[in-house]
Amino acid sequence: MTNHPVMQRRAFLKNSSLALSAIAVAPAFVRANTLDKQLHVACVGVNGMGWADLSNIGSHSAVKFVGFCDIDASRFDKADAAFPGVRHWADYRELLADLAGGVDAVIVSTPDHMHAPVAMAAMRAGKHVYCQKPLTHTVWEARQLRTQAEKSGVTTQMGKQIH
């Protein structure tokens, strides 16, 4: 290749257009790989707002529930009727340990004082989190969750309906 400015510019434009094409096409390959995959979801808290969350999220064809957790075993009836065959836990820490790589995301719909501890444990385990409000009770807790989400590379969302 010559050092002529026009030739350098042409080579630059050619290489740049190839790189931009690759960047534009790459997401299509990623989407194609994930469209077939079901999202394996665990729910911590399955009654009240937990029922509202899991019934809405569970209506999507790409969602498969792999675990329900509630400290009160009498609360599983409605969830089991709608989504039979899902394993139960009373302790979210055991759910996360037992499912390990078998769960992609966790819905946190527990009483308010447990939102931050459950969300933190899920993020430390590398799970994406959907959590009801209030996410935390202090600014410090919120900052800790943000730091952990960034560290774990997970996506988080907080439900805030009617506000």
KELUMZA-751841 format. One record per residue: residue number from 1; residue in three letters; x, y negated, z negated of N, C-alpha, C in turn. Coordinates in steps of 0.001 Angstrom, whole numbers. Example, Ala and Ser with C-alpha at 12.3 -4.5 7.8 and 13.67 -1.06 7.14 Angstrom:
2
{1, "ALA", {13190, 5690, -7800}, {12300, 4500, -7800}, {13200, 3300, -7800}},
{2, "SER", {12850, 2250, -7080}, {13670, 1060, -7140}, {12900, -30, -7870}},
This chain:
163
{1, "MET", {844, 1179, 0}, {0, 0, 0}, {886, -1239, 0}},
{2, "THR", {474, -2177, 764}, {1240, -3412, 889}, {917, -4370, -256}},
{3, "ASN", {1770, -5322, -470}, {1545, -6321, -1512}, {760, -7505, -988}},
{4, "HIS", {200, -7358, 172}, {-597, -8435, 755}, {-1805, -8724, -131}},
{5, "PRO", {-2115, -10002, -447}, {-3213, -10339, -1364}, {-4567, -9799, -935}},
{6, "VAL", {-4848, -9752, 361}, {-6136, -9254, 832}, {-6246, -7761, 542}},
{7, "MET", {-5176, -7011, 730}, {-5190, -5578, 471}, {-5335, -5303, -1028}},
{8, "GLN", {-4675, -6080, -1858}, {-4808, -5897, -3294}, {-6251, -6155, -3725}},
{9, "ARG", {-6848, -7206, -3172}, {-8231, -7541, -3510}, {-9174, -6423, -3060}},
{10, "ARG", {-8942, -5881, -1861}, {-9797, -4783, -1381}, {-9669, -3557, -2267}},
{11, "ALA", {-8470, -3223, -2663}, {-8264, -2070, -3545}, {-8932, -2307, -4892}},
{12, "PHE", {-8788, -3527, -5388}, {-9426, -3862, -6663}, {-10948, -3731, -6549}},
{13, "LEU", {-11524, -4282, -5494}, {-12985, -4207, -5308}, {-13447, -2765, -5145}},
{14, "LYS", {-12691, -1978, -4397}, {-13050, -570, -4206}, {-13022, 181, -5538}},
{15, "ASN", {-11944, 33, -6276}, {-11820, 729, -7563}, {-12851, 235, -8571}},
{16, "SER", {-13105, -1053, -8576}, {-14103, -1613, -9494}, {-15492, -1092, -9178}},
{17, "SER", {-15821, -1035, -7890}, {-17158, -555, -7526}, {-17316, 925, -7861}},
{18, "LEU", {-16255, 1714, -7721}, {-16321, 3125, -8111}, {-16522, 3260, -9623}},
{19, "ALA", {-15802, 2445, -10379}, {-15929, 2503, -11845}, {-17333, 2083, -12278}},
{20, "LEU", {-17857, 1024, -11691}, {-19203, 568, -12044}, {-20261, 1599, -11652}},
{21, "SER", {-20058, 2263, -10531}, {-20997, 3315, -10122}, {-20989, 4452, -11134}},
{22, "ALA", {-19809, 4821, -11582}, {-19712, 5902, -12569}, {-20414, 5520, -13863}},
{23, "ILE", {-20239, 4275, -14287}, {-20899, 3811, -15511}, {-22414, 3806, -15328}},
{24, "ALA", {-22883, 3423, -14169}, {-24323, 3361, -13925}, {-24944, 4749, -13839}},
{25, "VAL", {-24206, 5724, -13325}, {-24744, 7063, -13132}, {-24607, 7926, -14387}},
{26, "ALA", {-23614, 7672, -15216}, {-23356, 8507, -16398}, {-24581, 8668, -17306}},
{27, "PRO", {-25328, 7587, -17619}, {-26501, 7780, -18486}, {-27522, 8765, -17929}},
{28, "ALA", {-27633, 8855, -16619}, {-28574, 9809, -16024}, {-28160, 11241, -16350}},
{29, "PHE", {-26860, 11513, -16332}, {-26388, 12848, -16687}, {-26644, 13142, -18158}},
{30, "VAL", {-26414, 12156, -19001}, {-26662, 12338, -20432}, {-28148, 12594, -20677}},
{31, "ARG", {-29018, 11787, -20061}, {-30468, 11977, -20223}, {-30896, 13345, -19725}},
{32, "ALA", {-30345, 13794, -18622}, {-30722, 15094, -18075}, {-30390, 16214, -19045}},
{33, "ASN", {-29280, 16074, -19763}, {-28904, 17101, -20730}, {-29783, 17087, -21960}},
{34, "THR", {-30313, 15917, -22346}, {-31079, 15836, -23584}, {-32577, 15946, -23366}},
{35, "LEU", {-33054, 15857, -22135}, {-34495, 15945, -21901}, {-35041, 17331, -22235}},
{36, "ASP", {-34213, 18359, -22042}, {-34658, 19718, -22321}, {-34624, 20035, -23817}},
{37, "LYS", {-33840, 19314, -24572}, {-33582, 19626, -25966}, {-34711, 19117, -26860}},
{38, "GLN", {-35089, 19962, -27800}, {-36049, 19520, -28806}, {-35291, 18846, -29934}},
{39, "LEU", {-35941, 17872, -30534}, {-35385, 17196, -31689}, {-35831, 17955, -32920}},
{40, "HIS", {-34891, 18508, -33664}, {-35199, 19268, -34875}, {-35270, 18306, -36053}},
{41, "VAL", {-36461, 18239, -36659}, {-36743, 17237, -37684}, {-37129, 17914, -38990}},
{42, "ALA", {-36622, 17357, -40093}, {-37018, 17782, -41435}, {-37754, 16612, -42084}},
{43, "CYS", {-38754, 16923, -42886}, {-39546, 15892, -43560}, {-39377, 16028, -45060}},
{44, "VAL", {-38989, 14962, -45707}, {-38883, 14930, -47159}, {-40033, 14067, -47654}},
{45, "GLY", {-41024, 14731, -48233}, {-42274, 14084, -48619}, {-43311, 14363, -47537}},
{46, "VAL", {-44298, 15222, -47823}, {-45231, 15647, -46774}, {-46680, 15253, -47059}},
{47, "ASN", {-46917, 14470, -48090}, {-48281, 14074, -48439}, {-48381, 12553, -48362}},
{48, "GLY", {-49590, 12026, -48290}, {-49773, 10575, -48230}, {-49133, 10005, -46988}},
{49, "MET", {-48218, 9041, -47176}, {-47513, 8445, -46040}, {-46673, 9492, -45317}},
{50, "GLY", {-46181, 10482, -46054}, {-45427, 11567, -45430}, {-46258, 12317, -44413}},
{51, "TRP", {-47535, 12566, -44747}, {-48429, 13231, -43806}, {-48649, 12360, -42576}},
{52, "ALA", {-48852, 11069, -42782}, {-49051, 10152, -41648}, {-47831, 10171, -40736}},
{53, "ASP", {-46645, 10128, -41316}, {-45416, 10124, -40509}, {-45235, 11428, -39756}},
{54, "LEU", {-45337, 12544, -40455}, {-45057, 13815, -39780}, {-46123, 14180, -38764}},
{55, "SER", {-47368, 13810, -39004}, {-48397, 14121, -38007}, {-48232, 13268, -36750}},
{56, "ASN", {-47814, 12017, -36908}, {-47567, 11171, -35738}, {-46333, 11618, -34972}},
{57, "ILE", {-45255, 11838, -35668}, {-44013, 12241, -35010}, {-44148, 13648, -34436}},
{58, "GLY", {-44837, 14516, -35153}, {-45019, 15892, -34700}, {-45889, 16035, -33471}},
{59, "SER", {-46611, 14979, -33111}, {-47450, 15054, -31916}, {-46632, 14959, -30632}},
{60, "HIS", {-45370, 14599, -30724}, {-44513, 14505, -29544}, {-44010, 15896, -29171}},
{61, "SER", {-44067, 16216, -27912}, {-43711, 17565, -27446}, {-42234, 17902, -27651}},
{62, "ALA", {-41368, 16908, -27784}, {-39942, 17175, -27949}, {-39538, 17363, -29414}},
{63, "VAL", {-40508, 17277, -30330}, {-40197, 17401, -31759}, {-40541, 18791, -32257}},
{64, "LYS", {-39603, 19367, -32993}, {-39839, 20649, -33657}, {-39463, 20476, -35124}},
{65, "PHE", {-40410, 20741, -36011}, {-40123, 20649, -37435}, {-39391, 21907, -37887}},
{66, "VAL", {-38313, 21694, -38641}, {-37517, 22816, -39120}, {-37513, 22908, -40643}},
{67, "GLY", {-38070, 21916, -41318}, {-38106, 21957, -42775}, {-39032, 20912, -43361}},
{68, "PHE", {-39796, 21340, -44364}, {-40641, 20434, -45143}, {-40148, 20479, -46575}},
{69, "CYS", {-40036, 19312, -47188}, {-39577, 19239, -48562}, {-40535, 18384, -49373}},
{70, "ASP", {-40990, 18924, -50483}, {-41799, 18161, -51433}, {-41645, 18821, -52791}},
{71, "ILE", {-41522, 18016, -53808}, {-41341, 18565, -55149}, {-42600, 19255, -55651}},
{72, "ASP", {-43759, 18888, -55077}, {-45047, 19469, -55466}, {-45493, 20450, -54380}},
{73, "ALA", {-45402, 21736, -54653}, {-45719, 22777, -53667}, {-47169, 22736, -53207}},
{74, "SER", {-48056, 22138, -53968}, {-49468, 22076, -53564}, {-49697, 21083, -52415}},
{75, "ARG", {-48693, 20323, -52063}, {-48845, 19303, -51022}, {-48539, 19812, -49614}},
{76, "PHE", {-48143, 21056, -49476}, {-47772, 21583, -48161}, {-48976, 22001, -47317}},
{77, "ASP", {-50158, 22136, -47909}, {-51312, 22711, -47208}, {-51613, 22036, -45867}},
{78, "LYS", {-51746, 20728, -45864}, {-52107, 19999, -44646}, {-51005, 20131, -43584}},
{79, "ALA", {-49755, 20004, -44008}, {-48628, 20110, -43072}, {-48537, 21522, -42495}},
{80, "ASP", {-48756, 22538, -43340}, {-48693, 23924, -42873}, {-49817, 24248, -41900}},
{81, "ALA", {-50990, 23672, -42132}, {-52118, 23912, -41219}, {-51826, 23332, -39834}},
{82, "ALA", {-51212, 22164, -39803}, {-50920, 21513, -38521}, {-49667, 22062, -37855}},
{83, "PHE", {-48685, 22459, -38656}, {-47394, 22928, -38133}, {-46988, 24205, -38869}},
{84, "PRO", {-47600, 25325, -38520}, {-47339, 26574, -39253}, {-45924, 27096, -39037}},
{85, "GLY", {-45448, 27818, -40051}, {-44172, 28507, -39940}, {-42948, 27689, -40296}},
{86, "VAL", {-43135, 26487, -40804}, {-41993, 25648, -41169}, {-41582, 25983, -42602}},
{87, "ARG", {-40293, 26181, -42824}, {-39786, 26526, -44155}, {-39987, 25384, -45146}},
{88, "HIS", {-40090, 25732, -46425}, {-40319, 24760, -47497}, {-39127, 24675, -48438}},
{89, "TRP", {-38923, 23487, -48981}, {-37951, 23251, -50036}, {-38570, 22309, -51067}},
{90, "ALA", {-38105, 22410, -52300}, {-38523, 21478, -53346}, {-37437, 20425, -53580}},
{91, "ASP", {-36217, 20684, -53122}, {-35092, 19785, -53350}, {-34477, 19400, -52003}},
{92, "TYR", {-34444, 18111, -51710}, {-33928, 17648, -50417}, {-32454, 18017, -50231}},
{93, "ARG", {-31696, 18104, -51312}, {-30278, 18463, -51198}, {-30119, 19901, -50718}},
{94, "GLU", {-30991, 20777, -51191}, {-30952, 22165, -50729}, {-31398, 22258, -49275}},
{95, "LEU", {-32401, 21486, -48899}, {-32860, 21463, -47510}, {-31704, 21077, -46594}},
{96, "LEU", {-31012, 19987, -46923}, {-29899, 19533, -46091}, {-28768, 20554, -46038}},
{97, "ALA", {-28479, 21192, -47163}, {-27409, 22199, -47195}, {-27798, 23441, -46411}},
{98, "ASP", {-29032, 23900, -46575}, {-29480, 25126, -45908}, {-29615, 24936, -44397}},
{99, "LEU", {-30129, 23789, -43984}, {-30340, 23566, -42552}, {-29069, 23119, -41842}},
{100, "ALA", {-28196, 22416, -42535}, {-26911, 21940, -42008}, {-27019, 21503, -40546}},
{101, "GLY", {-26456, 22277, -39622}, {-26467, 21910, -38215}, {-27789, 22171, -37511}},
{102, "GLY", {-28766, 22695, -38213}, {-30049, 23025, -37595}, {-31081, 21915, -37643}},
{103, "VAL", {-30672, 20737, -38087}, {-31596, 19596, -38142}, {-30891, 18367, -37563}},
{104, "ASP", {-31631, 17610, -36743}, {-31076, 16411, -36118}, {-31450, 15141, -36863}},
{105, "ALA", {-32663, 15113, -37413}, {-33181, 13890, -38033}, {-34018, 14232, -39255}},
{106, "VAL", {-34107, 13261, -40155}, {-34862, 13438, -41390}, {-35833, 12282, -41549}},
{107, "ILE", {-37080, 12618, -41858}, {-38092, 11620, -42194}, {-38137, 11530, -43713}},
{108, "VAL", {-37990, 10334, -44261}, {-38013, 10132, -45708}, {-39297, 9397, -46075}},
{109, "SER", {-40229, 10118, -46684}, {-41518, 9552, -47096}, {-41826, 9960, -48525}},
{110, "THR", {-40882, 9725, -49375}, {-40969, 10081, -50788}, {-41495, 8880, -51570}},
{111, "PRO", {-41692, 9028, -52880}, {-41948, 7833, -53685}, {-40788, 6837, -53529}},
{112, "ASP", {-41100, 5557, -53647}, {-40159, 4482, -53331}, {-38778, 4631, -53961}},
{113, "HIS", {-38717, 5038, -55210}, {-37429, 5076, -55903}, {-36470, 6126, -55329}},
{114, "MET", {-36964, 7015, -54476}, {-36110, 8056, -53888}, {-35706, 7771, -52443}},
{115, "HIS", {-36209, 6693, -51852}, {-35887, 6414, -50449}, {-34386, 6324, -50209}},
{116, "ALA", {-33700, 5478, -50956}, {-32261, 5279, -50730}, {-31443, 6543, -50999}},
{117, "PRO", {-31661, 7259, -52112}, {-30839, 8465, -52331}, {-31025, 9539, -51255}},
{118, "VAL", {-32268, 9744, -50813}, {-32518, 10768, -49793}, {-31932, 10324, -48454}},
{119, "ALA", {-32156, 9066, -48084}, {-31611, 8550, -46820}, {-30089, 8627, -46816}},
{120, "MET", {-29458, 8280, -47933}, {-27998, 8331, -48024}, {-27497, 9765, -47858}},
{121, "ALA", {-28135, 10705, -48521}, {-27719, 12108, -48408}, {-27865, 12600, -46970}},
{122, "ALA", {-28948, 12223, -46324}, {-29169, 12644, -44934}, {-28104, 12041, -44013}},
{123, "MET", {-27802, 10768, -44192}, {-26782, 10134, -43349}, {-25396, 10713, -43609}},
{124, "ARG", {-25098, 11008, -44866}, {-23806, 11635, -45165}, {-23688, 13000, -44493}},
{125, "ALA", {-24836, 13654, -44295}, {-24862, 14948, -43602}, {-24892, 14768, -42083}},
{126, "GLY", {-24852, 13513, -41618}, {-24814, 13240, -40185}, {-26169, 13293, -39505}},
{127, "LYS", {-27242, 13064, -40257}, {-28596, 13136, -39702}, {-29144, 11735, -39459}},
{128, "HIS", {-29874, 11579, -38361}, {-30582, 10336, -38096}, {-31722, 10237, -39112}},
{129, "VAL", {-32128, 9014, -39471}, {-33095, 8849, -40547}, {-34200, 7874, -40152}},
{130, "TYR", {-35441, 8296, -40417}, {-36592, 7403, -40392}, {-37085, 7340, -41827}},
{131, "CYS", {-37113, 6146, -42406}, {-37452, 5994, -43817}, {-38568, 4973, -43978}},
{132, "GLN", {-39465, 5252, -44894}, {-40527, 4305, -45206}, {-39971, 3149, -46031}},
{133, "LYS", {-40728, 2072, -46067}, {-40349, 919, -46887}, {-40789, 1163, -48319}},
{134, "PRO", {-40225, 565, -49283}, {-38990, -205, -49198}, {-37801, 725, -49020}},
{135, "LEU", {-36903, 343, -48161}, {-35729, 1169, -47915}, {-34890, 1296, -49181}},
{136, "THR", {-34720, 182, -49868}, {-33917, 164, -51089}, {-34564, -776, -52103}},
{137, "HIS", {-34008, -780, -53305}, {-34466, -1706, -54338}, {-33483, -2847, -54579}},
{138, "THR", {-32282, -2721, -54015}, {-31281, -3780, -54180}, {-30580, -4032, -52853}},
{139, "VAL", {-30020, -5221, -52727}, {-29244, -5559, -51543}, {-28020, -4649, -51452}},
{140, "TRP", {-27414, -4346, -52587}, {-26244, -3473, -52608}, {-26577, -2112, -51997}},
{141, "GLU", {-27719, -1526, -52379}, {-28118, -226, -51807}, {-28293, -337, -50296}},
{142, "ALA", {-28923, -1406, -49845}, {-29131, -1594, -48399}, {-27793, -1676, -47668}},
{143, "ARG", {-26845, -2385, -48248}, {-25521, -2499, -47625}, {-24795, -1160, -47608}},
{144, "GLN", {-24972, -384, -48656}, {-24353, 952, -48694}, {-24938, 1851, -47608}},
{145, "LEU", {-26255, 1784, -47413}, {-26884, 2586, -46355}, {-26393, 2147, -44979}},
{146, "ARG", {-26293, 825, -44769}, {-25808, 327, -43478}, {-24389, 818, -43218}},
{147, "THR", {-23539, 728, -44230}, {-22152, 1179, -44089}, {-22095, 2671, -43777}},
{148, "GLN", {-22921, 3454, -44464}, {-22921, 4902, -44225}, {-23444, 5240, -42830}},
{149, "ALA", {-24477, 4530, -42370}, {-25004, 4770, -41023}, {-23927, 4507, -39975}},
{150, "GLU", {-23198, 3416, -40144}, {-22114, 3105, -39208}, {-21019, 4162, -39276}},
{151, "LYS", {-20660, 4557, -40477}, {-19604, 5559, -40669}, {-20001, 6903, -40064}},
{152, "SER", {-21268, 7290, -40236}, {-21747, 8585, -39738}, {-22161, 8534, -38272}},
{153, "GLY", {-22310, 7341, -37721}, {-22717, 7206, -36324}, {-24149, 7658, -36079}},
{154, "VAL", {-25036, 7391, -37041}, {-26430, 7814, -36918}, {-27333, 6624, -36664}},
{155, "THR", {-28494, 6929, -36134}, {-29517, 5919, -35901}, {-30490, 5950, -37059}},
{156, "THR", {-30890, 4775, -37512}, {-31847, 4697, -38611}, {-32989, 3766, -38233}},
{157, "GLN", {-34126, 4001, -38858}, {-35279, 3126, -38652}, {-36093, 3118, -39932}},
{158, "MET", {-36651, 1950, -40242}, {-37506, 1839, -41413}, {-38932, 1547, -40957}},
{159, "GLY", {-39888, 2307, -41482}, {-41293, 2071, -41184}, {-41802, 883, -41983}},
{160, "LYS", {-42492, -17, -41334}, {-43038, -1173, -42042}, {-44408, -1544, -41465}},
{161, "GLN", {-45290, -602, -41459}, {-46613, -814, -40926}, {-47383, -1824, -41773}},
{162, "ILE", {-48310, -2507, -41157}, {-49241, -3433, -41786}, {-48527, -4674, -42365}},
{163, "HIS", {-47299, -4926, -41993}, {-46576, -6114, -42492}, {-46016, -6892, -41348}},
